[in-house]
Amino acid sequence: MYYVTVLGLTAAVLSTISFFPQLLKTWKTKSARDISMGMFSIFCAGVFLWLFYGILINNLPVIIANLFTFIQAFIILLLKNKYK
């Protein structure tokens, strides 16, 4: 069962860090013109629900992946709003 958790955590790390380049680019350029507010709003809602689901089933990889993905996506959403 340990290898299943490692697999899940690896997937969580890869999924989560995929948002970091976009976050960094948005922060540095102070431009979020090409980011869809609708898509990121829906995405944040979905990730938040996945986080809640992970908490309910007590699944660490699901919780970690969605917690950090939500934080990054939400920050991008805030920057989109700030840098209209």
N, C-alpha and C positions, 0 to 999 in steps of 0.2 A: 504494500500500500504506500510505502514511502516514495517510490518512484512516481506514483500518480500525483502526489503532492508536489514533488520537484517539477514534474511536467507542467502542472498548473501554475506554479510560481514562475517558471520560465516564460510561459505564455503571458502571464500577468506583467512581468517586467518588460517584455518586448512590446506589448500593446500599450503600456503606459508611456514608455519613452518615445513612442512614435509621435506623440503630441508635443514633445519638448522643442523640436526644431521650429515648429509653427509658433509656439509661444515666444521663443527667443527672437524670431524674426519680427513678430508683431511688436514686441517690446522695443527692439532696437530701432526699427524703422518708424515707429509710432504711426503705422498705417495698418488698417484692417479692412481696407476697401474690398479686397477679393474674398473676404470671409462672409458666408451667408448667415445672417442673424437667425433666420428661420431654422436652418439646418442645425446650427449650434445650439439653439434653444431646445429643439426636439431631442438632439443628441444628449444634452445635459440632463433632461428629464429621464430619458431612457437609462443612462448610466446611473443616475440616482436611484432609480427603481432596481437596477441590478445590484447596487450596493445594499439596498434594503433587503433584497432577496438573499444575498450572501450572508447578511447578519442573521436573518431568520433561520437559515439552514446551517449556520455556523461553519461556513466554508472559507477558510483563510485565503486561498488564492483568489476567489471571487471578491472577497472584501477588499483585499489589498489592491488588486487591479482596478476595481471600480472607484475606490476612494481616491487614489492618486490620479486616475484619468479624469474623474469629476472635478477635482481641484484644478487641474491644468485647463480643461475645457471651459470651466466656469471663469477662470482668469482671462482666457482668450475672449470669452463672451463679454466680460467687463471692459476689456481693452477695445473691443469692437464698438461698444457703446461710448467709450471715452474718446476714441480717435475717429469719430464719424467723418 
